[in-house]
Amino acid sequence: MSDTVTIPRPDDWHVHFRDGDRLASVVAATAAQFGRAIVMPNLKPPVTTTATALDYRERILAALARAGGDPARFNPLMTLYLTDQTSPAEIDEAIDSGAVFGVKLYPAGATTNSAAGVTDIARVDPVLERMAELGLALLVHGEVTAAHIDIFDREARFLDDVLAPLLARHPALKVVLEHCTTQAGVDFVRSYGPRVGATITAHHLMATRNDLLVGGIKPHYYCLPVLKTFADRAALVDAATGDDNSFFLGTDSAPHPVSGKESACGCAGCYTAHAAIELYAEVFDLAGKLDKLGDFASRRGPAFYGLPVAEDTLTLRREQWEHPATLPFGDGVVKPWRAEQPLEWRVVSR
């Protein structure tokens, strides 16, 4: 059993940075571990145009510099927020910018700041056609939002009711099922081969809905898509640690102030950026698959997006250490996910 593991510098293919002072509080944590990150566009107001995406990218790099990070070592890969009003011309502009790497589909009402999301996927078919022509990936929050659908069934119903018909209508479109959470999701991605990928979070690999609900509600374990069953988690671990290149790292690190999590209507999201790769290393170690961590964290994502693997490396060592209880987050604090438990791996060189 190895006590160290060295991998190419990893990338985070799904992260939330927020904006303003809150952005400055968290961006350096991601940049300290990852060379690139797909940045989610669900701000207020959302990032719906290439121009606003480029402005946001500049704010990210400026905030990183203010936090003492090195902007030359980190590349934010921007995304656009898909709405009913998005045009094919906007997709042309996104491609021409060289900075936009995906368009995010939020079904209206599915998660944080998703009210402006798509109300009917058929309305944006011309946009999806143009994306397919130009090779721009559609990144989907894969849940239906109808009130009569059980929250634990939202992903499976989305696959059958929305994503399968969409892929049939657009056979050349590249799609990422973001934060895949179920056996159904794993099976679906495997059935479509290389044109459909999936990101998997550390918290969905490590926890189930029991962790959220048994012994009292744990607000810092509440995320969307919600944590699922033991069988679902086992399927995710099998996918992440296996040989299928369709599955790669995406933290979905989503910070909220403690006051927003510990409230009568708590916010959805887990903050893992402070120790993301350490959490993933624990999963792979427990599965006896540390040798696969580099594939999942560093190689498969670049292959899907047509980007080179990093030339520099990151090394982790087996070493128990404690999370900070809280971390600064704008004018408040954020509580790291699973802060009550020690970490088993630590980054020792990057």
matplotlib code that plots the C-alpha trace (Angstrom):
import matplotlib.pyplot as plt

x = [0.0, 1.6, 1.9, 2.4, 0.9, 2.0, -0.3, -0.3, -1.7, -5.5, -8.3, -11.8, -14.4, -17.2, -16.8, -18.7, -16.7, -19.5, -18.5, -17.2, -15.7, -16.9, -15.1, -11.8, -12.3, -12.5, -10.8, -7.3, -8.2, -9.1, -6.1, -3.8, -4.7, -6.0, -4.5, -7.9, -11.5, -14.8, -16.5, -20.2, -22.3, -25.1, -24.4, -26.9, -27.4, -26.3, -23.5, -25.5, -23.2, -19.6, -18.9, -20.0, -18.1, -14.9, -15.5, -16.1, -12.9, -10.9, -12.5, -11.5, -7.9, -7.8, -9.2, -6.7, -3.9, -5.2, -5.4, -1.7, -2.2, -0.4, -2.8, -0.2, -0.6, -4.4, -6.8, -10.5, -12.5, -15.7, -19.3, -22.5, -25.9, -28.4, -31.7, -34.8, -33.3, -29.8, -29.1, -26.9, -25.0, -23.9, -22.4, -20.4, -19.1, -18.3, -16.2, -14.4, -13.4, -11.3, -12.3, -15.7, -15.7, -19.3, -22.9, -24.8, -28.3, -30.2, -33.8, -35.6, -35.8, -33.5, -30.8, -29.1, -29.8, -31.5, -34.7, -33.6, -32.9, -34.5, -38.3, -38.6, -35.6, -37.2, -37.0, -33.2, -32.9, -31.4, -28.7, -27.9, -27.6, -25.0, -23.1, -23.0, -21.7, -18.9, -18.1, -19.1, -20.2, -23.6, -23.2, -26.4, -27.8, -29.6, -32.8, -36.4, -38.2, -41.9, -43.6, -45.0, -41.5, -39.9, -36.6, -34.7, -36.0, -35.3, -32.0, -33.4, -36.5, -34.3, -32.3, -35.4, -37.7, -35.2, -31.6, -32.3, -34.6, -32.2, -29.3, -31.5, -32.3, -28.7, -26.5, -23.3, -23.8, -21.2, -22.8, -21.6, -23.9, -22.7, -22.5, -23.8, -25.4, -27.1, -26.6, -29.1, -26.8, -23.7, -25.5, -26.8, -23.4, -21.8, -24.5, -23.6, -19.9, -17.4, -19.8, -21.4, -19.2, -20.0, -18.4, -18.5, -18.1, -16.2, -19.2, -21.4, -18.5, -18.2, -21.7, -25.3, -28.7, -28.2, -25.4, -27.8, -30.8, -30.0, -29.6, -30.9, -30.6, -27.1, -27.4, -23.8, -24.5, -27.4, -26.7, -28.5, -28.7, -29.3, -27.2, -28.5, -28.4, -25.6, -26.1, -25.8, -22.7, -21.1, -21.9, -20.2, -17.1, -16.9, -17.2, -14.7, -12.1, -12.6, -11.3, -14.2, -12.8, -16.3, -16.1, -13.9, -13.4, -15.8, -16.1, -19.2, -17.7, -20.4, -19.8, -22.5, -22.2, -22.9, -25.9, -27.3, -26.7, -27.9, -31.3, -35.0, -34.5, -30.9, -28.9, -27.9, -24.2, -21.1, -17.8, -14.9, -12.4, -10.1, -9.2, -10.8, -8.0, -7.4, -11.0, -10.8, -7.6, -9.3, -12.0, -9.5, -7.4, -10.4, -11.2, -7.7, -7.4, -4.9, -3.2, -6.4, -6.5, -4.4, -6.7, -9.8, -8.4, -5.9, -6.3, -9.9, -11.3, -8.7, -9.3, -13.1, -12.5, -9.7, -7.0, -3.5, -2.7, -0.8, 3.0, 3.6, 2.6, 1.0, 2.0, -0.1, 1.0, -0.9, -1.2, -4.1, -4.9, -7.8, -10.0, -10.3, -13.7, -14.6, -13.0, -13.5, -16.3, -16.9, -18.3, -19.2, -17.7, -18.1, -17.9, -15.9, -17.8, -17.2, -15.3, -16.1, -13.9, -10.1, -8.6, -6.4, -4.3, -2.5, -1.0, 2.8, 4.0, 2.4]
y = [0.0, 3.2, 6.2, 8.7, 9.3, 11.6, 12.6, 15.2, 18.5, 17.8, 19.9, 20.6, 20.3, 21.8, 24.5, 27.5, 30.6, 33.1, 36.8, 39.9, 39.5, 35.9, 35.1, 36.5, 34.2, 30.9, 31.1, 30.6, 27.2, 25.8, 27.4, 25.9, 22.3, 22.5, 23.9, 24.5, 24.7, 24.8, 27.8, 27.7, 30.7, 30.8, 34.2, 37.0, 38.1, 34.9, 34.8, 34.6, 36.2, 35.8, 39.4, 38.9, 35.6, 37.3, 40.0, 37.4, 35.6, 38.8, 39.2, 35.6, 36.2, 39.6, 38.0, 35.2, 37.7, 39.6, 36.4, 35.7, 33.1, 33.0, 33.7, 32.4, 28.9, 28.8, 28.9, 29.5, 27.9, 29.8, 28.7, 30.4, 30.1, 28.7, 30.5, 30.5, 33.7, 32.3, 32.6, 30.6, 33.8, 33.9, 30.4, 31.7, 34.5, 32.1, 29.9, 32.9, 34.1, 31.0, 31.3, 29.6, 25.8, 24.9, 26.0, 25.1, 23.8, 24.5, 23.4, 26.4, 26.0, 23.0, 24.5, 27.7, 30.7, 28.6, 30.7, 32.0, 28.5, 26.8, 26.3, 24.0, 22.3, 22.4, 26.2, 26.0, 23.3, 25.9, 26.7, 23.1, 22.5, 25.2, 23.9, 20.4, 21.9, 23.8, 21.2, 23.2, 21.0, 21.1, 20.8, 19.7, 19.8, 16.6, 16.9, 17.4, 19.9, 18.9, 19.1, 15.6, 14.0, 12.7, 14.5, 11.2, 10.3, 13.6, 12.5, 9.2, 10.9, 13.6, 11.0, 9.3, 12.3, 15.0, 13.8, 10.7, 12.5, 15.5, 13.2, 11.6, 14.9, 16.1, 13.0, 15.1, 17.1, 16.6, 16.5, 16.3, 15.0, 17.1, 15.7, 12.3, 10.8, 7.5, 4.0, 5.1, 8.0, 5.8, 3.2, 6.0, 7.6, 4.2, 3.4, 6.5, 6.2, 9.0, 11.8, 11.8, 12.4, 12.8, 14.6, 13.0, 14.9, 13.9, 14.2, 11.9, 9.4, 9.5, 10.1, 8.9, 10.3, 8.5, 10.9, 13.8, 12.5, 9.9, 11.2, 14.7, 16.8, 17.8, 21.1, 21.0, 17.7, 19.1, 19.5, 19.3, 16.8, 15.4, 12.5, 9.1, 5.5, 3.1, 1.3, 4.6, 5.5, 2.1, 2.6, 6.0, 4.7, 1.9, 4.4, 6.8, 4.2, 2.1, 2.3, 4.1, 7.5, 9.0, 9.7, 12.5, 14.9, 17.8, 18.9, 21.0, 22.9, 25.4, 27.7, 29.3, 31.2, 29.3, 31.6, 30.4, 26.7, 26.7, 28.3, 27.4, 27.0, 26.0, 26.6, 23.6, 23.1, 21.5, 23.4, 21.0, 23.2, 23.6, 19.9, 18.5, 16.3, 14.9, 13.8, 12.1, 10.4, 8.9, 7.4, 5.9, 4.6, 2.9, 1.3, 0.0, 2.1, 4.8, 4.0, 5.2, 8.7, 10.3, 9.0, 10.3, 13.6, 14.6, 12.8, 12.0, 15.5, 17.0, 14.2, 15.0, 18.7, 18.3, 19.9, 18.7, 16.9, 19.1, 18.8, 19.6, 17.3, 17.2, 14.8, 13.6, 11.8, 9.6, 11.9, 12.6, 16.3, 18.4, 20.6, 24.2, 24.6, 27.6, 29.6, 33.3, 33.9, 37.5, 39.1, 35.8, 32.3, 29.0, 25.6, 23.0, 19.9, 17.0, 19.4, 17.1, 14.3, 14.4, 14.0, 11.0, 12.4, 15.7, 17.6, 17.9, 19.3, 21.1]
z = [0.0, -1.2, 1.1, -1.7, -5.1, -7.8, -10.7, -13.5, -12.2, -12.1, -13.4, -11.9, -14.6, -12.5, -9.9, -8.5, -7.6, -6.9, -7.3, -5.5, -2.1, -2.0, -5.2, -3.7, -0.7, -2.6, -6.0, -4.6, -3.0, -6.4, -8.2, -5.5, -6.6, -10.2, -13.4, -15.1, -14.0, -15.8, -14.1, -13.6, -14.8, -12.3, -10.8, -10.1, -12.9, -14.8, -17.3, -20.5, -23.0, -24.1, -23.1, -19.6, -19.4, -20.4, -17.8, -15.2, -16.2, -15.6, -12.2, -11.3, -12.3, -10.5, -7.4, -7.5, -7.7, -4.7, -2.8, -3.4, -6.1, -9.5, -12.4, -14.8, -13.4, -13.5, -16.5, -15.8, -18.6, -19.0, -19.6, -20.7, -19.0, -21.5, -21.5, -23.8, -25.4, -26.2, -29.9, -32.3, -33.0, -29.3, -29.8, -32.7, -30.5, -27.7, -30.0, -31.5, -28.0, -27.3, -23.6, -23.5, -23.3, -22.6, -22.3, -19.1, -19.1, -15.9, -16.0, -14.5, -10.7, -10.5, -8.2, -6.9, -9.1, -11.8, -12.1, -15.5, -16.8, -19.8, -19.5, -22.6, -24.1, -27.6, -27.6, -27.8, -30.5, -33.0, -30.4, -29.7, -33.5, -33.7, -30.7, -32.3, -35.5, -33.7, -31.1, -28.0, -25.2, -23.5, -19.7, -18.1, -14.6, -15.1, -13.1, -14.0, -11.8, -12.0, -8.6, -8.8, -9.3, -6.1, -5.6, -5.4, -8.9, -10.6, -12.3, -13.7, -15.1, -16.7, -18.5, -19.9, -20.5, -21.6, -22.3, -24.4, -26.8, -26.9, -27.9, -30.5, -32.1, -32.0, -32.7, -33.0, -29.8, -27.0, -23.6, -20.0, -17.3, -14.5, -10.9, -11.9, -8.8, -9.7, -11.0, -13.8, -14.6, -14.8, -17.0, -19.3, -19.8, -20.5, -23.1, -25.2, -25.4, -25.9, -26.9, -23.4, -20.4, -16.7, -13.8, -10.3, -7.1, -4.0, -1.8, -3.9, -3.9, -0.1, 1.3, 1.0, 2.0, 5.3, 6.1, 5.3, 7.3, 9.9, 13.4, 12.4, 9.3, 8.4, 6.4, 5.2, 3.5, 1.6, -2.1, -5.4, -6.9, -3.4, -2.0, -3.1, -1.9, -1.0, -4.3, -6.3, -4.4, -5.2, -8.9, -8.8, -7.2, -9.7, -12.6, -11.2, -10.3, -13.4, -17.0, -18.7, -20.0, -19.9, -16.1, -14.8, -11.8, -11.2, -7.6, -7.9, -4.9, -4.1, -1.2, 0.9, 4.1, 7.3, 7.9, 4.5, 5.2, 8.8, 8.3, 8.0, 4.2, 3.8, 0.6, -1.5, -2.0, -0.4, -0.2, -1.0, -2.9, 0.1, 0.1, -3.1, -4.4, -0.9, -0.6, -4.0, -3.0, 0.1, -2.1, -4.5, -1.6, 0.0, -3.3, -3.8, -7.0, -6.2, -9.5, -11.3, -9.6, -12.3, -15.0, -13.3, -12.1, -14.7, -18.1, -18.9, -18.7, -21.0, -23.4, -23.5, -24.0, -26.5, -24.3, -23.3, -20.1, -17.7, -17.8, -14.1, -11.2, -7.8, -5.0, -2.1, 1.0, 3.4, 6.4, 8.8, 9.3, 10.4, 8.3, 9.4, 11.2, 9.0, 6.3, 5.3, 2.7, 1.9, 5.0, 6.5, 6.8, 5.0, 6.7, 4.7, 3.8, 6.3, 8.6, 11.6, 10.2, 9.6, 6.2, 5.4, 2.5, 2.1, -0.8, -0.2, -3.5, -6.4]

ax = plt.figure().add_subplot(projection="3d")
ax.plot(x, y, z, "-o")
ax.set_aspect("equal")
plt.show()
